[in-house]
């Protein structure tokens, strides 16, 4: 699992971006990529995997890091 910080999230549009700890480009995610489909807020620490989406890599299986 990779780790990062939620950079932005739009509940209205149900997507956001994760700033990756490895320094790679910010990673897109859909709300459906959240394991519990909770609302996230900027600054929350998360872990995730990268999958290939229709428009390129995106985060999935996203869970919170305590």
CHARMM internal coordinates of N, CA and C (Angstrom, degrees):
IC EDIT
DIST 1 N 1 CA 1.4576
DIST 1 CA 1 C 1.5327
ANGL 1 N 1 CA 1 C 108.90
DIST 1 C 2 N 1.3109
ANGL 1 CA 1 C 2 N 114.82
DIHE 1 N 1 CA 1 C 2 N 141.24
DIST 2 N 2 CA 1.4600
ANGL 1 C 2 N 2 CA 122.29
DIHE 1 CA 1 C 2 N 2 CA 175.57
DIST 2 CA 2 C 1.5246
ANGL 2 N 2 CA 2 C 108.92
DIHE 1 C 2 N 2 CA 2 C -94.88
DIST 2 C 3 N 1.3169
ANGL 2 CA 2 C 3 N 117.13
DIHE 2 N 2 CA 2 C 3 N 163.06
DIST 3 N 3 CA 1.4579
ANGL 2 C 3 N 3 CA 120.73
DIHE 2 CA 2 C 3 N 3 CA 179.62
DIST 3 CA 3 C 1.5211
ANGL 3 N 3 CA 3 C 110.65
DIHE 2 C 3 N 3 CA 3 C -128.51
DIST 3 C 4 N 1.3331
ANGL 3 CA 3 C 4 N 114.60
DIHE 3 N 3 CA 3 C 4 N 156.21
DIST 4 N 4 CA 1.4508
ANGL 3 C 4 N 4 CA 120.36
DIHE 3 CA 3 C 4 N 4 CA 178.75
DIST 4 CA 4 C 1.5120
ANGL 4 N 4 CA 4 C 111.02
DIHE 3 C 4 N 4 CA 4 C -171.84
DIST 4 C 5 N 1.3265
ANGL 4 CA 4 C 5 N 115.00
DIHE 4 N 4 CA 4 C 5 N -170.00
DIST 5 N 5 CA 1.4581
ANGL 4 C 5 N 5 CA 122.86
DIHE 4 CA 4 C 5 N 5 CA -178.55
DIST 5 CA 5 C 1.5236
ANGL 5 N 5 CA 5 C 108.66
DIHE 4 C 5 N 5 CA 5 C -128.21
DIST 5 C 6 N 1.3376
ANGL 5 CA 5 C 6 N 116.11
DIHE 5 N 5 CA 5 C 6 N 134.24
DIST 6 N 6 CA 1.4613
ANGL 5 C 6 N 6 CA 119.50
DIHE 5 CA 5 C 6 N 6 CA 177.19
DIST 6 CA 6 C 1.5269
ANGL 6 N 6 CA 6 C 107.97
DIHE 5 C 6 N 6 CA 6 C -63.62
DIST 6 C 7 N 1.3227
ANGL 6 CA 6 C 7 N 115.98
DIHE 6 N 6 CA 6 C 7 N 120.78
DIST 7 N 7 CA 1.4686
ANGL 6 C 7 N 7 CA 121.47
DIHE 6 CA 6 C 7 N 7 CA -179.36
DIST 7 CA 7 C 1.5231
ANGL 7 N 7 CA 7 C 110.35
DIHE 6 C 7 N 7 CA 7 C -88.09
DIST 7 C 8 N 1.3293
ANGL 7 CA 7 C 8 N 116.01
DIHE 7 N 7 CA 7 C 8 N -41.58
DIST 8 N 8 CA 1.4645
ANGL 7 C 8 N 8 CA 120.76
DIHE 7 CA 7 C 8 N 8 CA 178.80
DIST 8 CA 8 C 1.5182
ANGL 8 N 8 CA 8 C 108.79
DIHE 7 C 8 N 8 CA 8 C -155.75
DIST 8 C 9 N 1.3498
ANGL 8 CA 8 C 9 N 115.25
DIHE 8 N 8 CA 8 C 9 N 155.16
DIST 9 N 9 CA 1.4622
ANGL 8 C 9 N 9 CA 120.40
DIHE 8 CA 8 C 9 N 9 CA 177.55
DIST 9 CA 9 C 1.5215
ANGL 9 N 9 CA 9 C 108.93
DIHE 8 C 9 N 9 CA 9 C -155.00
DIST 9 C 10 N 1.3317
ANGL 9 CA 9 C 10 N 116.31
DIHE 9 N 9 CA 9 C 10 N 133.95
DIST 10 N 10 CA 1.4628
ANGL 9 C 10 N 10 CA 122.36
DIHE 9 CA 9 C 10 N 10 CA 176.17
DIST 10 CA 10 C 1.5205
ANGL 10 N 10 CA 10 C 108.51
DIHE 9 C 10 N 10 CA 10 C -114.39
DIST 10 C 11 N 1.3356
ANGL 10 CA 10 C 11 N 116.43
DIHE 10 N 10 CA 10 C 11 N 108.56
DIST 11 N 11 CA 1.4619
ANGL 10 C 11 N 11 CA 119.65
DIHE 10 CA 10 C 11 N 11 CA 177.71
DIST 11 CA 11 C 1.5267
ANGL 11 N 11 CA 11 C 110.59
DIHE 10 C 11 N 11 CA 11 C -64.94
DIST 11 C 12 N 1.3227
ANGL 11 CA 11 C 12 N 116.97
DIHE 11 N 11 CA 11 C 12 N -35.45
DIST 12 N 12 CA 1.4635
ANGL 11 C 12 N 12 CA 121.57
DIHE 11 CA 11 C 12 N 12 CA -179.87
DIST 12 CA 12 C 1.5256
ANGL 12 N 12 CA 12 C 110.92
DIHE 11 C 12 N 12 CA 12 C -62.08
DIST 12 C 13 N 1.3388
ANGL 12 CA 12 C 13 N 116.92
DIHE 12 N 12 CA 12 C 13 N -41.28
DIST 13 N 13 CA 1.4619
ANGL 12 C 13 N 13 CA 121.04
DIHE 12 CA 12 C 13 N 13 CA -178.96
DIST 13 CA 13 C 1.5206
ANGL 13 N 13 CA 13 C 113.10
DIHE 12 C 13 N 13 CA 13 C -96.72
DIST 13 C 14 N 1.3305
ANGL 13 CA 13 C 14 N 117.40
DIHE 13 N 13 CA 13 C 14 N -7.01
DIST 14 N 14 CA 1.4670
ANGL 13 C 14 N 14 CA 124.48
DIHE 13 CA 13 C 14 N 14 CA 175.55
DIST 14 CA 14 C 1.5264
ANGL 14 N 14 CA 14 C 113.94
DIHE 13 C 14 N 14 CA 14 C 60.61
DIST 14 C 15 N 1.3383
ANGL 14 CA 14 C 15 N 116.51
DIHE 14 N 14 CA 14 C 15 N 40.39
DIST 15 N 15 CA 1.4594
ANGL 14 C 15 N 15 CA 120.06
DIHE 14 CA 14 C 15 N 15 CA 173.60
DIST 15 CA 15 C 1.5194
ANGL 15 N 15 CA 15 C 110.10
DIHE 14 C 15 N 15 CA 15 C -152.06
DIST 15 C 16 N 1.3301
ANGL 15 CA 15 C 16 N 115.01
DIHE 15 N 15 CA 15 C 16 N 166.85
DIST 16 N 16 CA 1.4523
ANGL 15 C 16 N 16 CA 120.09
DIHE 15 CA 15 C 16 N 16 CA 179.05
DIST 16 CA 16 C 1.5136
ANGL 16 N 16 CA 16 C 111.39
DIHE 15 C 16 N 16 CA 16 C -163.04
DIST 16 C 17 N 1.3396
ANGL 16 CA 16 C 17 N 115.01
DIHE 16 N 16 CA 16 C 17 N -168.31
DIST 17 N 17 CA 1.4593
ANGL 16 C 17 N 17 CA 121.81
DIHE 16 CA 16 C 17 N 17 CA -179.27
DIST 17 CA 17 C 1.5231
ANGL 17 N 17 CA 17 C 109.91
DIHE 16 C 17 N 17 CA 17 C -135.07
DIST 17 C 18 N 1.3280
ANGL 17 CA 17 C 18 N 115.19
DIHE 17 N 17 CA 17 C 18 N 144.50
DIST 18 N 18 CA 1.4573
ANGL 17 C 18 N 18 CA 122.84
DIHE 17 CA 17 C 18 N 18 CA 177.58
DIST 18 CA 18 C 1.5236
ANGL 18 N 18 CA 18 C 108.50
DIHE 17 C 18 N 18 CA 18 C -113.00
DIST 18 C 19 N 1.3364
ANGL 18 CA 18 C 19 N 116.23
DIHE 18 N 18 CA 18 C 19 N 130.11
DIST 19 N 19 CA 1.4592
ANGL 18 C 19 N 19 CA 121.57
DIHE 18 CA 18 C 19 N 19 CA 171.91
DIST 19 CA 19 C 1.5277
ANGL 19 N 19 CA 19 C 106.27
DIHE 18 C 19 N 19 CA 19 C -84.19
DIST 19 C 20 N 1.3186
ANGL 19 CA 19 C 20 N 116.53
DIHE 19 N 19 CA 19 C 20 N 115.22
DIST 20 N 20 CA 1.4547
ANGL 19 C 20 N 20 CA 121.16
DIHE 19 CA 19 C 20 N 20 CA -174.26
DIST 20 CA 20 C 1.5293
ANGL 20 N 20 CA 20 C 111.73
DIHE 19 C 20 N 20 CA 20 C -77.89
DIST 20 C 21 N 1.3328
ANGL 20 CA 20 C 21 N 116.36
DIHE 20 N 20 CA 20 C 21 N 139.17
DIST 21 N 21 CA 1.4632
ANGL 20 C 21 N 21 CA 121.13
DIHE 20 CA 20 C 21 N 21 CA 178.69
DIST 21 CA 21 C 1.5256
ANGL 21 N 21 CA 21 C 112.25
DIHE 20 C 21 N 21 CA 21 C -65.82
DIST 21 C 22 N 1.3356
ANGL 21 CA 21 C 22 N 117.02
DIHE 21 N 21 CA 21 C 22 N -24.98
DIST 22 N 22 CA 1.4682
ANGL 21 C 22 N 22 CA 120.21
DIHE 21 CA 21 C 22 N 22 CA -177.81
DIST 22 CA 22 C 1.5278
ANGL 22 N 22 CA 22 C 112.61
DIHE 21 C 22 N 22 CA 22 C -78.88
DIST 22 C 23 N 1.3372
ANGL 22 CA 22 C 23 N 117.36
DIHE 22 N 22 CA 22 C 23 N -0.49
DIST 23 N 23 CA 1.4559
ANGL 22 C 23 N 23 CA 121.19
DIHE 22 CA 22 C 23 N 23 CA 176.91
DIST 23 CA 23 C 1.5172
ANGL 23 N 23 CA 23 C 114.75
DIHE 22 C 23 N 23 CA 23 C 85.97
DIST 23 C 24 N 1.3261
ANGL 23 CA 23 C 24 N 117.53
DIHE 23 N 23 CA 23 C 24 N -3.43
DIST 24 N 24 CA 1.4616
ANGL 23 C 24 N 24 CA 120.37
DIHE 23 CA 23 C 24 N 24 CA 177.58
DIST 24 CA 24 C 1.5262
ANGL 24 N 24 CA 24 C 110.62
DIHE 23 C 24 N 24 CA 24 C -70.18
DIST 24 C 25 N 1.3127
ANGL 24 CA 24 C 25 N 115.63
DIHE 24 N 24 CA 24 C 25 N 169.81
DIST 25 N 25 CA 1.4633
ANGL 24 C 25 N 25 CA 123.93
DIHE 24 CA 24 C 25 N 25 CA -179.55
DIST 25 CA 25 C 1.5344
ANGL 25 N 25 CA 25 C 111.17
DIHE 24 C 25 N 25 CA 25 C -51.33
DIST 25 C 26 N 1.3444
ANGL 25 CA 25 C 26 N 116.34
DIHE 25 N 25 CA 25 C 26 N 145.10
DIST 26 N 26 CA 1.4656
ANGL 25 C 26 N 26 CA 120.52
DIHE 25 CA 25 C 26 N 26 CA 176.27
DIST 26 CA 26 C 1.5194
ANGL 26 N 26 CA 26 C 109.47
DIHE 25 C 26 N 26 CA 26 C -53.24
DIST 26 C 27 N 1.3333
ANGL 26 CA 26 C 27 N 115.60
DIHE 26 N 26 CA 26 C 27 N 143.89
DIST 27 N 27 CA 1.4576
ANGL 26 C 27 N 27 CA 121.78
DIHE 26 CA 26 C 27 N 27 CA -172.92
DIST 27 CA 27 C 1.5265
ANGL 27 N 27 CA 27 C 110.61
DIHE 26 C 27 N 27 CA 27 C -111.35
DIST 27 C 28 N 1.3155
ANGL 27 CA 27 C 28 N 116.25
DIHE 27 N 27 CA 27 C 28 N 128.43
DIST 28 N 28 CA 1.4613
ANGL 27 C 28 N 28 CA 124.13
DIHE 27 CA 27 C 28 N 28 CA 178.59
DIST 28 CA 28 C 1.5251
ANGL 28 N 28 CA 28 C 109.76
DIHE 27 C 28 N 28 CA 28 C -72.07
DIST 28 C 29 N 1.3375
ANGL 28 CA 28 C 29 N 117.26
DIHE 28 N 28 CA 28 C 29 N 148.58
DIST 29 N 29 CA 1.4683
ANGL 28 C 29 N 29 CA 120.86
DIHE 28 CA 28 C 29 N 29 CA 169.81
DIST 29 CA 29 C 1.5225
ANGL 29 N 29 CA 29 C 110.35
DIHE 28 C 29 N 29 CA 29 C -149.41
DIST 29 C 30 N 1.3301
ANGL 29 CA 29 C 30 N 114.89
DIHE 29 N 29 CA 29 C 30 N 149.38
DIST 30 N 30 CA 1.4590
ANGL 29 C 30 N 30 CA 122.67
DIHE 29 CA 29 C 30 N 30 CA 172.39
DIST 30 CA 30 C 1.5240
ANGL 30 N 30 CA 30 C 108.80
DIHE 29 C 30 N 30 CA 30 C -94.86
DIST 30 C 31 N 1.3188
ANGL 30 CA 30 C 31 N 117.28
DIHE 30 N 30 CA 30 C 31 N 155.28
DIST 31 N 31 CA 1.4651
ANGL 30 C 31 N 31 CA 121.87
DIHE 30 CA 30 C 31 N 31 CA 175.53
DIST 31 CA 31 C 1.5217
ANGL 31 N 31 CA 31 C 110.54
DIHE 30 C 31 N 31 CA 31 C -54.63
DIST 31 C 32 N 1.3244
ANGL 31 CA 31 C 32 N 117.46
DIHE 31 N 31 CA 31 C 32 N -34.65
DIST 32 N 32 CA 1.4659
ANGL 31 C 32 N 32 CA 121.03
DIHE 31 CA 31 C 32 N 32 CA -179.89
DIST 32 CA 32 C 1.5258
ANGL 32 N 32 CA 32 C 112.01
DIHE 31 C 32 N 32 CA 32 C -65.91
DIST 32 C 33 N 1.3392
ANGL 32 CA 32 C 33 N 117.81
DIHE 32 N 32 CA 32 C 33 N -14.51
DIST 33 N 33 CA 1.4578
ANGL 32 C 33 N 33 CA 121.44
DIHE 32 CA 32 C 33 N 33 CA 176.34
DIST 33 CA 33 C 1.5182
ANGL 33 N 33 CA 33 C 113.24
DIHE 32 C 33 N 33 CA 33 C -78.81
DIST 33 C 34 N 1.3425
ANGL 33 CA 33 C 34 N 117.15
DIHE 33 N 33 CA 33 C 34 N -11.49
DIST 34 N 34 CA 1.4630
ANGL 33 C 34 N 34 CA 121.64
DIHE 33 CA 33 C 34 N 34 CA 177.54
DIST 34 CA 34 C 1.5200
ANGL 34 N 34 CA 34 C 108.58
DIHE 33 C 34 N 34 CA 34 C -78.87
DIST 34 C 35 N 1.3241
ANGL 34 CA 34 C 35 N 117.79
DIHE 34 N 34 CA 34 C 35 N 128.33
DIST 35 N 35 CA 1.4590
ANGL 34 C 35 N 35 CA 120.63
DIHE 34 CA 34 C 35 N 35 CA -176.00
DIST 35 CA 35 C 1.5194
ANGL 35 N 35 CA 35 C 113.03
DIHE 34 C 35 N 35 CA 35 C -56.99
DIST 35 C 36 N 1.3211
ANGL 35 CA 35 C 36 N 118.31
DIHE 35 N 35 CA 35 C 36 N -40.02
DIST 36 N 36 CA 1.4629
ANGL 35 C 36 N 36 CA 120.95
DIHE 35 CA 35 C 36 N 36 CA -179.41
DIST 36 CA 36 C 1.5230
ANGL 36 N 36 CA 36 C 112.39
DIHE 35 C 36 N 36 CA 36 C -105.77
DIST 36 C 37 N 1.3279
ANGL 36 CA 36 C 37 N 117.36
DIHE 36 N 36 CA 36 C 37 N 8.41
DIST 37 N 37 CA 1.4690
ANGL 36 C 37 N 37 CA 123.84
DIHE 36 CA 36 C 37 N 37 CA 179.67
DIST 37 CA 37 C 1.5269
ANGL 37 N 37 CA 37 C 112.77
DIHE 36 C 37 N 37 CA 37 C 53.32
DIST 37 C 38 N 1.3343
ANGL 37 CA 37 C 38 N 115.97
DIHE 37 N 37 CA 37 C 38 N 32.68
DIST 38 N 38 CA 1.4633
ANGL 37 C 38 N 38 CA 120.69
DIHE 37 CA 37 C 38 N 38 CA 176.97
DIST 38 CA 38 C 1.5233
ANGL 38 N 38 CA 38 C 110.07
DIHE 37 C 38 N 38 CA 38 C -79.27
DIST 38 C 39 N 1.3013
ANGL 38 CA 38 C 39 N 115.12
DIHE 38 N 38 CA 38 C 39 N 163.21
DIST 39 N 39 CA 1.4603
ANGL 38 C 39 N 39 CA 120.47
DIHE 38 CA 38 C 39 N 39 CA 172.64
DIST 39 CA 39 C 1.5263
ANGL 39 N 39 CA 39 C 107.47
DIHE 38 C 39 N 39 CA 39 C -80.52
DIST 39 C 40 N 1.3050
ANGL 39 CA 39 C 40 N 115.90
DIHE 39 N 39 CA 39 C 40 N 135.10
DIST 40 N 40 CA 1.4602
ANGL 39 C 40 N 40 CA 120.47
DIHE 39 CA 39 C 40 N 40 CA 177.64
DIST 40 CA 40 C 1.5171
ANGL 40 N 40 CA 40 C 109.20
DIHE 39 C 40 N 40 CA 40 C -110.04
DIST 40 C 41 N 1.3171
ANGL 40 CA 40 C 41 N 115.35
DIHE 40 N 40 CA 40 C 41 N 161.19
DIST 41 N 41 CA 1.4558
ANGL 40 C 41 N 41 CA 121.00
DIHE 40 CA 40 C 41 N 41 CA 179.56
DIST 41 CA 41 C 1.5173
ANGL 41 N 41 CA 41 C 109.42
DIHE 40 C 41 N 41 CA 41 C -128.05
DIST 41 C 42 N 1.3248
ANGL 41 CA 41 C 42 N 117.39
DIHE 41 N 41 CA 41 C 42 N 150.50
DIST 42 N 42 CA 1.4595
ANGL 41 C 42 N 42 CA 120.14
DIHE 41 CA 41 C 42 N 42 CA 176.03
DIST 42 CA 42 C 1.5288
ANGL 42 N 42 CA 42 C 110.67
DIHE 41 C 42 N 42 CA 42 C -53.02
DIST 42 C 43 N 1.3222
ANGL 42 CA 42 C 43 N 115.24
DIHE 42 N 42 CA 42 C 43 N 139.27
DIST 43 N 43 CA 1.4561
ANGL 42 C 43 N 43 CA 121.27
DIHE 42 CA 42 C 43 N 43 CA 179.87
DIST 43 CA 43 C 1.5134
ANGL 43 N 43 CA 43 C 114.01
DIHE 42 C 43 N 43 CA 43 C 97.37
DIST 43 C 44 N 1.3345
ANGL 43 CA 43 C 44 N 118.02
DIHE 43 N 43 CA 43 C 44 N -15.07
DIST 44 N 44 CA 1.4624
ANGL 43 C 44 N 44 CA 119.92
DIHE 43 CA 43 C 44 N 44 CA 179.06
DIST 44 CA 44 C 1.5228
ANGL 44 N 44 CA 44 C 110.30
DIHE 43 C 44 N 44 CA 44 C -71.38
DIST 44 C 45 N 1.3257
ANGL 44 CA 44 C 45 N 115.84
DIHE 44 N 44 CA 44 C 45 N 136.47
DIST 45 N 45 CA 1.4606
ANGL 44 C 45 N 45 CA 122.12
DIHE 44 CA 44 C 45 N 45 CA 177.40
DIST 45 CA 45 C 1.5264
ANGL 45 N 45 CA 45 C 108.73
DIHE 44 C 45 N 45 CA 45 C -84.28
DIST 45 C 46 N 1.3288
ANGL 45 CA 45 C 46 N 116.20
DIHE 45 N 45 CA 45 C 46 N 136.08
DIST 46 N 46 CA 1.4595
ANGL 45 C 46 N 46 CA 121.27
DIHE 45 CA 45 C 46 N 46 CA -177.33
DIST 46 CA 46 C 1.5286
ANGL 46 N 46 CA 46 C 110.64
DIHE 45 C 46 N 46 CA 46 C -138.87
DIST 46 C 47 N 1.3412
ANGL 46 CA 46 C 47 N 115.00
DIHE 46 N 46 CA 46 C 47 N 160.68
DIST 47 N 47 CA 1.4527
ANGL 46 C 47 N 47 CA 121.18
DIHE 46 CA 46 C 47 N 47 CA 168.29
DIST 47 CA 47 C 1.5160
ANGL 47 N 47 CA 47 C 107.03
DIHE 46 C 47 N 47 CA 47 C -123.11
DIST 47 C 48 N 1.3340
ANGL 47 CA 47 C 48 N 116.95
DIHE 47 N 47 CA 47 C 48 N 154.59
DIST 48 N 48 CA 1.4574
ANGL 47 C 48 N 48 CA 121.03
DIHE 47 CA 47 C 48 N 48 CA -169.66
DIST 48 CA 48 C 1.5224
ANGL 48 N 48 CA 48 C 110.35
DIHE 47 C 48 N 48 CA 48 C -164.71
DIST 48 C 49 N 1.3198
ANGL 48 CA 48 C 49 N 115.24
DIHE 48 N 48 CA 48 C 49 N 170.96
DIST 49 N 49 CA 1.4617
ANGL 48 C 49 N 49 CA 122.33
DIHE 48 CA 48 C 49 N 49 CA 169.45
DIST 49 CA 49 C 1.5242
ANGL 49 N 49 CA 49 C 107.07
DIHE 48 C 49 N 49 CA 49 C -118.42
DIST 49 C 50 N 1.3146
ANGL 49 CA 49 C 50 N 116.41
DIHE 49 N 49 CA 49 C 50 N 161.09
DIST 50 N 50 CA 1.4625
ANGL 49 C 50 N 50 CA 121.20
DIHE 49 CA 49 C 50 N 50 CA 177.39
DIST 50 CA 50 C 1.5197
ANGL 50 N 50 CA 50 C 108.80
DIHE 49 C 50 N 50 CA 50 C -104.25
DIST 50 C 51 N 1.3304
ANGL 50 CA 50 C 51 N 115.86
DIHE 50 N 50 CA 50 C 51 N 130.89
DIST 51 N 51 CA 1.4612
ANGL 50 C 51 N 51 CA 122.59
DIHE 50 CA 50 C 51 N 51 CA 176.00
DIST 51 CA 51 C 1.5237
ANGL 51 N 51 CA 51 C 108.33
DIHE 50 C 51 N 51 CA 51 C -124.34
DIST 51 C 52 N 1.3088
ANGL 51 CA 51 C 52 N 116.27
DIHE 51 N 51 CA 51 C 52 N 162.41
DIST 52 N 52 CA 1.4608
ANGL 51 C 52 N 52 CA 120.93
DIHE 51 CA 51 C 52 N 52 CA 178.51
DIST 52 CA 52 C 1.5245
ANGL 52 N 52 CA 52 C 108.67
DIHE 51 C 52 N 52 CA 52 C -89.61
DIST 52 C 53 N 1.3264
ANGL 52 CA 52 C 53 N 116.65
DIHE 52 N 52 CA 52 C 53 N 116.23
DIST 53 N 53 CA 1.4563
ANGL 52 C 53 N 53 CA 122.17
DIHE 52 CA 52 C 53 N 53 CA 177.36
DIST 53 CA 53 C 1.5167
ANGL 53 N 53 CA 53 C 110.43
DIHE 52 C 53 N 53 CA 53 C -95.30
DIST 53 C 54 N 1.3132
ANGL 53 CA 53 C 54 N 117.13
DIHE 53 N 53 CA 53 C 54 N -176.74
DIST 54 N 54 CA 1.4669
ANGL 53 C 54 N 54 CA 121.92
DIHE 53 CA 53 C 54 N 54 CA -179.70
DIST 54 CA 54 C 1.5213
ANGL 54 N 54 CA 54 C 112.33
DIHE 53 C 54 N 54 CA 54 C -62.68
DIST 54 C 55 N 1.3353
ANGL 54 CA 54 C 55 N 116.85
DIHE 54 N 54 CA 54 C 55 N -29.41
DIST 55 N 55 CA 1.4704
ANGL 54 C 55 N 55 CA 120.39
DIHE 54 CA 54 C 55 N 55 CA -177.47
DIST 55 CA 55 C 1.5242
ANGL 55 N 55 CA 55 C 112.30
DIHE 54 C 55 N 55 CA 55 C -115.92
DIST 55 C 56 N 1.3255
ANGL 55 CA 55 C 56 N 116.90
DIHE 55 N 55 CA 55 C 56 N 21.52
DIST 56 N 56 CA 1.4543
ANGL 55 C 56 N 56 CA 120.55
DIHE 55 CA 55 C 56 N 56 CA 178.37
DIST 56 CA 56 C 1.5158
ANGL 56 N 56 CA 56 C 112.16
DIHE 55 C 56 N 56 CA 56 C 120.31
DIST 56 C 57 N 1.3380
ANGL 56 CA 56 C 57 N 116.46
DIHE 56 N 56 CA 56 C 57 N -169.47
DIST 57 N 57 CA 1.4648
ANGL 56 C 57 N 57 CA 120.65
DIHE 56 CA 56 C 57 N 57 CA -177.13
DIST 57 CA 57 C 1.5252
ANGL 57 N 57 CA 57 C 112.07
DIHE 56 C 57 N 57 CA 57 C -62.60
DIST 57 C 58 N 1.3342
ANGL 57 CA 57 C 58 N 115.22
DIHE 57 N 57 CA 57 C 58 N 144.66
DIST 58 N 58 CA 1.4570
ANGL 57 C 58 N 58 CA 120.95
DIHE 57 CA 57 C 58 N 58 CA 175.17
DIST 58 CA 58 C 1.5215
ANGL 58 N 58 CA 58 C 108.75
DIHE 57 C 58 N 58 CA 58 C -149.94
DIST 58 C 59 N 1.3241
ANGL 58 CA 58 C 59 N 116.31
DIHE 58 N 58 CA 58 C 59 N 160.56
DIST 59 N 59 CA 1.4604
ANGL 58 C 59 N 59 CA 121.88
DIHE 58 CA 58 C 59 N 59 CA 179.66
DIST 59 CA 59 C 1.5217
ANGL 59 N 59 CA 59 C 110.01
DIHE 58 C 59 N 59 CA 59 C -82.97
DIST 59 C 60 N 1.3371
ANGL 59 CA 59 C 60 N 115.54
DIHE 59 N 59 CA 59 C 60 N 145.99
DIST 60 N 60 CA 1.4608
ANGL 59 C 60 N 60 CA 122.53
DIHE 59 CA 59 C 60 N 60 CA 177.04
DIST 60 CA 60 C 1.5285
ANGL 60 N 60 CA 60 C 108.24
DIHE 59 C 60 N 60 CA 60 C -146.60
DIST 60 C 61 N 1.3218
ANGL 60 CA 60 C 61 N 116.02
DIHE 60 N 60 CA 60 C 61 N 170.07
DIST 61 N 61 CA 1.4719
ANGL 60 C 61 N 61 CA 121.93
DIHE 60 CA 60 C 61 N 61 CA -179.00
DIST 61 CA 61 C 1.5285
ANGL 61 N 61 CA 61 C 110.22
DIHE 60 C 61 N 61 CA 61 C 50.10
DIST 61 C 62 N 1.3298
ANGL 61 CA 61 C 62 N 114.78
DIHE 61 N 61 CA 61 C 62 N 47.22
DIST 62 N 62 CA 1.4657
ANGL 61 C 62 N 62 CA 122.03
DIHE 61 CA 61 C 62 N 62 CA -175.66
DIST 62 CA 62 C 1.5251
ANGL 62 N 62 CA 62 C 109.87
DIHE 61 C 62 N 62 CA 62 C -82.73
DIST 62 C 63 N 1.3256
ANGL 62 CA 62 C 63 N 115.78
DIHE 62 N 62 CA 62 C 63 N 128.99
DIST 63 N 63 CA 1.4633
ANGL 62 C 63 N 63 CA 120.29
DIHE 62 CA 62 C 63 N 63 CA 175.85
DIST 63 CA 63 C 1.5232
ANGL 63 N 63 CA 63 C 109.17
DIHE 62 C 63 N 63 CA 63 C -134.34
DIST 63 C 64 N 1.3244
ANGL 63 CA 63 C 64 N 115.57
DIHE 63 N 63 CA 63 C 64 N 157.91
DIST 64 N 64 CA 1.4573
ANGL 63 C 64 N 64 CA 121.47
DIHE 63 CA 63 C 64 N 64 CA -178.44
DIST 64 CA 64 C 1.5216
ANGL 64 N 64 CA 64 C 110.81
DIHE 63 C 64 N 64 CA 64 C -77.52
DIST 64 C 65 N 1.3234
ANGL 64 CA 64 C 65 N 115.71
DIHE 64 N 64 CA 64 C 65 N 147.01
DIST 65 N 65 CA 1.4548
ANGL 64 C 65 N 65 CA 121.66
DIHE 64 CA 64 C 65 N 65 CA 171.26
DIST 65 CA 65 C 1.5221
ANGL 65 N 65 CA 65 C 106.35
DIHE 64 C 65 N 65 CA 65 C -103.83
DIST 65 C 66 N 1.3169
ANGL 65 CA 65 C 66 N 117.04
DIHE 65 N 65 CA 65 C 66 N 125.26
DIST 66 N 66 CA 1.4750
ANGL 65 C 66 N 66 CA 120.99
DIHE 65 CA 65 C 66 N 66 CA 179.94
DIST 66 CA 66 C 1.4975
ANGL 66 N 66 CA 66 C 112.19
DIHE 65 C 66 N 66 CA 66 C -71.67
END
COOR INIT
IC SEED 1 N 1 CA 1 C
IC BUILD
